[in-house]
């Protein structure tokens, strides 16, 4: 009966010209790779994702350039309280790796963010990253594998690699060789959407 009332209420709202409620609020919680470093407003993959999904879903970009997993863990409770997301896309760890920080601590911080998101009633999505080979084969392998291990352990929707399909193409990066340029942003958007779309249906 309650289901019927909800549909009748929606019909009344549409007939009256009022827009139906948003289906989902997605909060992207990342670093400069999601904050749009070096790009013009609207060029980043998060902004492009809002354009792709339209007004049915709300995309909140709570990313911060230079952020580490430790910093993200500190910021996340307030972000969850402020934006009340249905889905949290966690894209952090690249700065931990570039600074050579302990991978076990990074993984622990990510696991705590997953738990905080779930406690707030949101579905967490984990985005994986990789490091350049000059950080050494042992560290780079452990870094990349830590994301997959956490996703498997926590049964998370998982984007294996944000730079999938263009990581070795230097023409897709800005002058620093680290941040993707505007041409790579649609690829990043589509890579995340492959995992995100089933959660929004």
Secondary structure, 3 states (H helix, E strand, C coil): CHHHHHHHHHHHHHHCCCCCCCCEEEEEEECHHHHCCCCCCCCCHHHHHHHHHHHHEEEEECCCCCCCHHHHHHHHHHHHHHHCCCEEEEECCHHHHHCCCCHHHHHHHHHHHHHHHHHCCCEEEEECCCCCHHHCHHHHHHHHHHHHHHHHHHCCEEECCCCCCCCCCHHHECCCCCCECHHHHHHHHHHHHHHHHHHHC
